[in-house]
């Protein structure tokens, strides 16, 4: 290369560095709003965004770190996990309509769990003949051109928009994050075509501080007065919650509130640790035994405090519903009969109620009697659970497996539970009492656990992370992508598979509807994985994980400890634990 050519090359490079496109502005705005990681599955719609990241790297400019994700559902689950542990929304970048579709049920989980996530997907170019930079230049640009790409996720996001001009990209990012982080929080979805992303624009100053999320809502004075009056008169009050622990400071306030009046707490399908599970006022995870006798129920931060076909409060019971979305505006058919519904933040509400009780005349004798009765009930309940932690011949029971796990984790270990039909077993036999140490997906789509574990490990590398999953949920989680990422980004965690070789939830639902049906009589459910796979080996092949299968209950404690040691030494581990099969009949 001669001197003239070298000069031309340097001049061209300088021109690229000096240019400022909509993609540069987009990436800069993501940094300004506090996103640390972009979980990416990149495609033909992202050249200018890749160029923007490369340019920032060359200039030493700080931008969110791009994490390569071989599958989009893993990317979104990772972003959700990061936000659940840290409280900080993260970003996901995916490819046009096909990448959007590949988000699958992960977007349902983030939406139902009220977790903020910023999702960006490119749109196919809207010009064909080179009219603008970024015009179509590939077969796929035609095949990925659909009428309503945003419609794919419209029912699962708080906000969606398309970048029409590069001149207001920063405003759109700010608006997206303002919406995502305003309660009830949730995912947002932004799209942009290549022509717009490559548009040269003027730099705008950082004005993110002007786009504040909505402040927390509180109860009205008359609402506080009514609830306090009802609680002071109640003989059998009950509090039900599912996700109050999303704000960890609310847990201590809930303890204080419940101790004043000896109000028992039931965690109904908990997404977080909401109340210390060793506390005498914690009465487990099934509200049904307590609802018929309750005279006041406080349902706070819960979507389905009970199922009406299973149990109903008595007619004179006063039900007070406190939630950021108390009538579930995004669920077409929903109803819980309540005296009052309050749109309010749980923590703010508990502060108000506790302050009001401090000024009230309380029947201390009644409160003390109730506390002693409930504490006894708590102890009896725990003793009954403990009796199930036994080895039964050569069969590994879910209770024994969970009890063994309890011996290899500590109070700071972060547990992710996606065992589905064994979720209540995990809750009972692996109790968590410290805030931020237990999570579920918050939704009903399976496969969340692996990606979420990576997100949580990235959010706090000092944490030991353990995921508990059924065999079905493990396969849904795309373990090959998960463990490739785990090794690439040094995010080791332990996976324990509760493997009953089938879809037990499907079988149990069938038996609810047809308890004496032909399916039961013939043991035919079309749910059994009787040609069993060595599931742990998937993780070993894709990410070098420590992989073990266990069938002998006596070997279990040692194998779990070995696996945990591997994780603490920086290597992911998967232990495939074979439980009793859900069905022995071949369905084919």
C-alpha positions in Angstrom: 0.0 0.0 0.0 1.5 3.3 -1.1 1.4 6.6 0.9 -1.6 8.0 -1.0 -3.6 4.8 -0.4 -2.7 4.9 3.3 -3.8 8.5 3.5 -7.1 7.7 1.8 -7.6 4.8 4.2 -7.0 6.9 7.3 -9.2 9.7 5.9 -12.0 7.2 5.3 -11.6 5.8 8.9 -11.7 9.3 10.3 -14.8 10.1 8.4 -16.5 7.0 9.8 -15.5 7.9 13.4 -16.7 11.5 12.8 -20.1 10.5 11.5 -23.1 10.3 13.9 -26.0 8.1 13.0 -29.3 7.2 14.5 -27.7 4.0 15.7 -25.0 5.9 17.5 -27.7 8.0 19.2 -29.7 4.8 20.0 -26.7 3.1 21.7 -25.7 6.3 23.5 -29.3 6.6 24.9 -29.3 3.1 26.1 -26.1 3.9 28.1 -27.8 7.1 29.4 -30.9 5.3 30.8 -28.7 2.9 32.8 -28.7 -0.3 30.8 -25.6 -2.4 31.5 -26.1 -5.4 29.2 -27.7 -6.0 25.8 -28.6 -9.6 25.3 -28.2 -9.9 21.6 -29.2 -12.2 18.7 -28.1 -10.0 15.8 -29.1 -10.2 12.1 -29.2 -8.4 8.8 -31.1 -5.5 10.4 -28.3 -4.5 12.7 -25.2 -3.4 10.6 -25.4 0.2 11.7 -25.8 -0.8 15.4 -22.8 -3.1 15.2 -20.9 -0.3 13.5 -21.9 2.0 16.4 -20.7 -0.5 19.0 -17.4 -1.0 17.1 -16.9 2.8 16.8 -17.5 3.3 20.5 -15.0 0.5 21.3 -12.4 2.1 19.0 -12.9 5.5 20.8 -12.9 4.0 24.3 -16.5 5.2 24.8 -18.6 3.3 27.3 -21.7 1.5 26.1 -23.8 -1.3 27.4 -22.0 -4.6 27.0 -23.3 -6.9 24.2 -23.9 -10.5 25.3 -24.2 -13.0 22.4 -27.3 -15.2 22.9 -27.7 -18.1 20.5 -31.5 -18.2 21.3 -33.8 -15.2 21.7 -35.9 -16.7 24.5 -32.7 -17.2 26.6 -31.8 -13.6 25.9 -35.1 -12.3 27.2 -35.1 -14.7 30.2 -31.6 -13.5 31.1 -32.7 -9.8 30.9 -35.6 -10.7 33.1 -33.4 -12.5 35.6 -31.0 -9.6 35.8 -33.8 -7.1 36.5 -35.5 -9.4 39.1 -32.3 -9.6 41.2 -30.9 -6.1 40.7 -34.0 -4.0 40.0 -32.3 -2.6 36.9 -33.9 -3.0 33.5 -31.7 -4.5 30.7 -31.9 -4.6 27.0 -32.6 -7.3 24.4 -31.8 -7.0 20.7 -33.4 -9.4 18.2 -33.8 -9.9 14.5 -36.9 -8.7 12.7 -40.1 -10.7 12.8 -38.4 -14.1 13.1 -36.4 -13.1 16.1 -39.4 -11.6 17.7 -41.3 -14.8 17.3 -38.4 -16.7 18.8 -38.9 -14.8 22.0 -41.8 -17.2 22.5 -43.2 -17.5 26.0 -40.4 -15.6 27.6 -42.2 -12.3 26.8 -45.3 -13.7 28.5 -43.2 -14.3 31.6 -41.7 -10.8 31.7 -45.1 -9.2 31.1 -47.0 -11.2 33.8 -44.1 -10.8 36.3 -44.1 -7.0 35.7 -40.4 -6.9 35.0 -39.0 -4.0 33.0 -37.1 -5.0 29.8 -36.2 -3.0 26.7 -36.5 -5.0 23.5 -35.4 -3.7 20.1 -36.0 -5.5 16.8 -35.0 -4.3 13.4 -37.6 -4.0 10.7 -36.9 -5.1 7.1 -35.8 -2.2 4.9 -38.6 -0.3 3.3 -36.8 0.6 0.1 -35.8 -1.8 -2.7 -33.7 0.1 -5.3 -31.0 1.8 -3.3 -33.0 5.0 -2.8 -31.6 5.3 0.8 -28.6 3.9 2.7 -29.7 0.6 4.1 -32.0 -0.4 1.2 -32.7 -4.0 0.6 -29.8 -6.1 -0.5 -30.8 -9.7 0.3 -33.4 -12.3 -0.2 -34.3 -12.3 3.5 -35.2 -8.6 3.3 -38.3 -9.6 1.3 -39.2 -12.7 3.2 -39.1 -10.9 6.6 -41.4 -8.1 5.4 -44.7 -8.5 7.3 -47.7 -6.2 7.7 -47.6 -5.8 11.5 -44.4 -6.9 13.2 -45.2 -5.1 16.4 -48.6 -6.9 16.5 -46.7 -10.2 17.3 -46.0 -8.9 20.8 -48.7 -6.2 21.3 -50.6 -8.3 23.9 -47.4 -8.8 25.9 -45.8 -5.4 26.2 -46.7 -2.1 28.0 -45.6 0.0 25.0 -44.5 -0.5 21.4 -43.4 1.9 18.7 -41.4 2.3 15.5 -38.6 4.7 14.8 -39.9 6.9 12.0 -36.9 9.3 11.9 -33.5 9.2 13.4 -33.9 12.7 14.7 -35.9 11.7 17.7 -34.3 8.3 18.6 -33.2 9.4 22.0 -36.7 10.6 22.9 -38.1 7.2 21.9 -35.6 5.4 24.1 -36.4 7.6 27.0 -40.1 7.2 26.5 -39.7 3.4 26.3 -37.7 3.2 29.5 -40.1 5.6 31.3 -42.9 3.3 30.4 -41.0 0.1 31.2 -40.1 1.3 34.7 -43.4 2.9 35.7 -45.5 0.6 37.8 -46.9 -1.8 36.9 -43.6 -2.3 35.2 -43.1 -4.5 32.1 -41.4 -5.1 28.8 -41.4 -2.5 26.0 -40.8 -3.1 22.3 -39.2 -0.7 19.7 -38.5 -1.4 16.1 -36.5 0.4 13.4 -35.6 -0.2 9.7 -32.1 0.0 8.4 -32.7 3.2 6.5 -33.7 5.0 9.6 -30.9 3.5 11.7 -28.3 4.7 9.2 -29.6 8.2 9.0 -27.1 10.9 9.9 -28.4 13.0 12.8 -27.3 15.8 15.1 -26.1 14.9 18.6 -28.5 15.6 21.4 -27.6 16.2 25.0 -28.5 13.6 27.7 -31.9 14.6 29.0 -32.9 11.3 30.6 -33.3 12.9 34.0 -36.4 14.7 32.7 -38.2 11.4 32.0 -39.0 10.3 35.5 -41.1 7.1 36.0 -44.4 7.4 37.9 -44.1 7.9 41.6 -45.4 5.2 43.9 -49.2 5.4 44.6 -50.5 5.2 48.2 -53.8 4.5 49.9 -56.5 7.1 50.6 -57.1 8.1 54.2 -60.6 6.7 54.1 -59.3 3.4 52.7 -56.8 3.2 55.6 -59.5 4.0 58.2 -61.8 1.3 56.8 -59.1 -1.4 56.7 -57.8 -0.7 60.1 -61.3 -0.7 61.6 -62.0 -4.1 60.0 -58.7 -5.6 61.1 -59.2 -4.4 64.7 -62.5 -6.2 64.9 -61.4 -9.3 63.0 -61.0 -12.6 64.8 -59.5 -14.5 61.9 -57.7 -12.1 59.6 -55.6 -13.5 56.7 -53.0 -11.9 54.4 -52.3 -13.4 51.0 -49.4 -12.3 48.7 -47.4 -13.6 45.8 -44.9 -10.9 44.7 -44.6 -8.3 47.5 -41.0 -9.2 47.8 -40.1 -7.7 44.4 -39.4 -4.6 46.5 -37.2 -6.1 49.3 -37.8 -3.2 51.7 -41.5 -4.2 51.8 -40.7 -7.5 53.5 -39.6 -5.9 56.8 -42.6 -3.6 56.8 -44.9 -6.6 56.2 -43.4 -8.4 59.2 -43.9 -5.3 61.4 -47.5 -4.9 60.2 -48.5 -8.6 60.7 -46.8 -8.8 64.1 -48.9 -5.9 65.5 -52.1 -7.8 65.0 -50.8 -11.4 64.6 -52.0 -11.7 61.0 -51.1 -15.0 59.3 -49.4 -14.9 55.9 -49.9 -17.3 53.1 -47.7 -17.1 50.0 -49.9 -18.1 47.0 -47.6 -19.2 44.1 -44.8 -17.0 45.3 -42.5 -15.3 42.8 -40.2 -13.9 45.4 -39.5 -14.3 49.1 -42.3 -12.2 50.5 -42.2 -13.2 54.2 -39.6 -15.2 56.2 -40.7 -18.8 55.9 -39.5 -19.7 59.4 -41.6 -16.9 61.0 -44.4 -18.3 63.3 -47.0 -16.3 61.3 -46.0 -17.9 58.0 -48.7 -20.6 57.3 -47.4 -22.0 54.0 -48.5 -21.8 50.4 -52.1 -23.0 50.3 -54.7 -20.4 51.3 -57.7 -22.8 50.8 -57.8 -24.2 54.4 -57.8 -20.7 55.9 -60.2 -18.8 53.6 -63.5 -20.3 54.7 -63.0 -19.1 58.3 -61.4 -15.7 57.5 -63.5 -12.6 58.4 -61.0 -10.1 56.8 -58.6 -10.9 53.9 -55.9 -8.6 52.8 -54.8 -9.6 49.3 -51.7 -7.6 48.5 -49.5 -8.0 45.4 -51.1 -11.2 44.1 -52.8 -12.0 40.8 -54.9 -15.0 41.9 -55.2 -15.1 45.7 -57.5 -18.1 45.3 -59.4 -20.0 42.6 -63.1 -19.6 42.9 -63.9 -23.1 41.8 -61.9 -24.5 44.7 -62.8 -22.2 47.6 -64.8 -19.0 48.4 -64.7 -16.7 51.4 -67.9 -16.6 53.5 -70.4 -13.9 52.6 -69.6 -11.6 55.6 -65.8 -11.8 55.0 -64.4 -8.4 54.0 -61.8 -8.6 51.2 -59.4 -5.7 50.6 -57.3 -5.9 47.4 -54.1 -3.8 47.2 -52.1 -4.0 44.0 -50.5 -1.9 41.3 -53.2 -3.3 39.0 -56.0 -4.4 41.3 -58.5 -5.3 38.5 -55.9 -6.9 36.2 -56.6 -4.7 33.2 -54.6 -7.0 30.9 -56.6 -10.2 31.7 -59.8 -10.2 29.8 -61.8 -12.3 32.3 -60.9 -11.9 36.0 -62.8 -11.4 39.2 -62.2 -11.6 42.9 -65.1 -10.4 45.0 -63.7 -7.5 47.2 -65.1 -4.9 49.5 -62.6 -2.5 48.0 -59.9 -2.5 45.3 -57.0 -0.2 45.8 -54.4 0.8 43.2 -51.4 1.3 45.5 -47.8 0.3 46.1 -47.5 -2.5 48.7 -44.6 -0.9 50.6 -46.3 2.5 50.8 -49.5 1.0 51.8 -47.9 -1.1 54.6 -46.2 2.1 55.9 -49.5 3.8 56.1 -51.4 0.9 57.7 -48.6 0.4 60.3 -48.6 4.0 61.2 -52.4 4.0 61.6 -52.3 0.9 63.8 -49.7 2.6 66.1 -52.4 5.2 66.9 -55.2 2.6 67.5 -56.5 0.8 70.5 -55.6 -2.8 70.1 -57.0 -5.8 72.0 -53.7 -7.1 73.0 -55.2 -10.2 74.7 -56.8 -11.2 71.5 -53.7 -10.6 69.5 -51.6 -12.7 71.9 -54.0 -15.6 71.9 -54.1 -15.5 68.1 -50.3 -15.5 67.9 -49.9 -18.5 70.1 -52.6 -20.4 68.2 -51.0 -19.6 64.8 -47.4 -20.3 66.0 -48.6 -23.8 67.1 -50.2 -24.3 63.8 -47.0 -23.2 62.0 -45.0 -25.7 64.0 -47.4 -28.6 63.4 -47.4 -27.8 59.7 -43.6 -27.8 59.5 -43.4 -31.1 61.5 -45.8 -32.7 59.1 -43.7 -31.6 56.1 -40.5 -32.9 57.7 -42.0 -36.4 58.1 -42.0 -36.7 54.3 -38.2 -36.3 54.0 -37.5 -40.0 54.0 -35.8 -42.4 51.7 -38.3 -44.9 50.3 -36.4 -47.9 49.1 -34.5 -47.2 45.9 -36.8 -44.3 44.8 -35.7 -40.7 45.1 -38.7 -38.7 46.2 -39.0 -34.9 45.5 -39.0 -34.3 49.3 -35.8 -36.3 49.8 -34.1 -34.5 46.9 -35.1 -31.1 48.3 -33.9 -32.0 51.8 -30.5 -33.0 50.4 -30.3 -29.7 48.5 -31.0 -27.8 51.7 -27.7 -29.1 53.0 -25.6 -27.7 50.2 -26.9 -24.2 50.0 -26.7 -21.4 52.5 -29.0 -18.5 53.4 -27.5 -16.3 50.7 -27.8 -18.8 47.8 -30.1 -17.6 45.1 -32.7 -20.3 44.2 -34.6 -20.2 40.9 -37.6 -22.6 41.0 -39.2 -23.9 37.8 -40.1 -27.4 39.0 -43.8 -26.7 38.3 -45.5 -29.8 39.9 -42.8 -29.9 42.6 -42.9 -26.2 43.3 -44.8 -26.6 46.6 -42.4 -29.3 47.6 -39.4 -27.0 47.0 -41.1 -24.2 48.9 -41.8 -26.5 51.9 -38.5 -28.3 52.1 -36.1 -25.6 51.0 -37.5 -22.6 52.9 -36.1 -19.2 52.2 -36.2 -16.5 54.8 -33.8 -13.9 53.4 -35.0 -11.4 50.8 -33.8 -11.8 47.2 -33.0 -15.5 47.6 -35.8 -17.2 45.8 -37.5 -16.5 42.4 -39.9 -18.0 40.0 -40.7 -16.8 36.5 -43.9 -14.9 37.5 -45.7 -16.3 34.5 -46.7 -19.7 33.1 -44.4 -20.2 30.1 -41.7 -22.9 30.7 -38.0 -22.6 30.1 -37.2 -19.4 32.0 -34.7 -20.9 34.5 -31.5 -21.2 32.5 -31.4 -17.8 31.0 -32.6 -16.2 34.2 -29.7 -17.9 36.1 -27.2 -16.3 33.7 -28.9 -12.9 34.1 -28.8 -13.1 37.9 -25.2 -14.2 37.9 -24.2 -11.3 35.7 -26.2 -9.0 38.0 -24.2 -10.1 41.0 -21.2 -12.4 40.3 -20.7 -12.9 44.0 -23.9 -14.8 44.3 -24.2 -18.6 44.2 -27.1 -19.4 41.9 -29.0 -22.7 41.8 -31.8 -23.5 39.4 -34.3 -26.2 40.1 -36.2 -27.4 37.1 -38.4 -30.2 35.8 -37.2 -32.2 32.9 -39.7 -30.6 30.6 -38.7 -27.1 31.7 -35.1 -28.0 31.3 -35.6 -28.9 27.6 -37.8 -25.8 27.1 -34.9 -23.6 28.4 -32.7 -24.4 25.4 -29.9 -25.8 27.6 -27.4 -25.9 24.7 -27.6 -22.1 24.3 -27.7 -21.5 28.1 -24.6 -23.4 28.8 -22.7 -22.1 25.8 -23.4 -18.6 27.3 -22.6 -19.7 30.8 -19.0 -20.7 29.8 -18.5 -17.8 27.4 -19.4 -15.2 30.0 -18.1 -16.9 33.1 -21.5 -17.2 34.8 -21.4 -20.6 36.5 -24.5 -22.0 38.3 -25.9 -25.3 39.5 -28.9 -26.9 37.8 -30.8 -29.7 39.5 -33.4 -31.5 37.3 -36.4 -33.0 39.1 -36.7 -35.6 36.4 -40.0 -37.6 36.4 -39.6 -38.4 32.7 -42.7 -36.6 31.5 -45.2 -33.8 31.7 -46.7 -34.4 35.1 -48.7 -31.1 35.1 -50.6 -32.3 32.0 -51.4 -35.6 33.7 -52.5 -34.0 36.9 -54.8 -31.6 35.1 -56.4 -34.5 33.2 -57.0 -36.3 36.5 -58.8 -33.2 37.9 -61.3 -33.4 35.0 -61.5 -37.1 34.5 -60.5 -38.8 37.8 -62.0 -42.1 36.7 -61.5 -41.8 33.0 -60.2 -44.2 30.4 -56.8 -42.4 30.5 -56.4 -43.3 34.1 -57.7 -46.8 33.7 -55.3 -47.5 30.9 -52.4 -45.4 32.2 -52.3 -43.5 28.8 -51.6 -39.8 29.0 -49.2 -39.1 26.1 -46.9 -37.2 28.5 -44.2 -39.7 29.3 -40.6 -39.4 28.0 -40.0 -43.2 28.3 -37.1 -43.0 25.8 -35.1 -41.1 28.3 -32.2 -38.8 27.4 -29.1 -38.0 29.4 -30.1 -34.4 29.9 -27.0 -33.3 31.8 -24.7 -34.3 28.9 -26.3 -31.5 26.8 -24.7 -29.0 29.2 -21.5 -30.8 29.2 -21.2 -30.8 25.4 -22.3 -27.2 24.9 -20.6 -25.6 27.8 -18.2 -28.0 29.5 -20.5 -28.3 32.5 -20.0 -30.9 35.2 -22.7 -33.5 34.4 -24.1 -36.3 36.5 -27.2 -38.5 36.6 -28.4 -39.9 39.9 -30.8 -42.8 40.4 -29.7 -44.0 43.9 -31.0 -41.9 46.8 -28.0 -42.7 48.9 -25.6 -41.2 46.4 -27.5 -38.0 46.2 -26.0 -36.0 49.0 -22.4 -36.6 47.8 -23.2 -35.8 44.1 -24.9 -32.6 45.0 -22.0 -31.5 47.1 -19.5 -32.3 44.3 -21.6 -30.3 41.9 -21.8 -27.3 44.2 -18.0 -27.5 44.7 -17.6 -27.4 40.9 -19.8 -24.3 40.7 -17.8 -22.5 43.4 -14.7 -23.3 41.4 -16.1 -21.5 38.4 -17.8 -24.3 36.4 -21.5 -24.9 35.8 -22.9 -28.2 36.9 -26.1 -30.1 36.0 -27.4 -33.0 38.2 -30.1 -35.0 36.5 -32.0 -36.7 39.4 -34.3 -39.5 38.4 -37.6 -39.5 40.4 -40.4 -42.0 40.1 -41.8 -42.0 36.5 -45.2 -40.4 36.0 -46.4 -43.2 33.8 -45.1 -46.7 32.8 -47.4 -47.2 29.9 -46.1 -46.7 26.3 -48.4 -44.3 24.5 -47.4 -45.3 21.0 
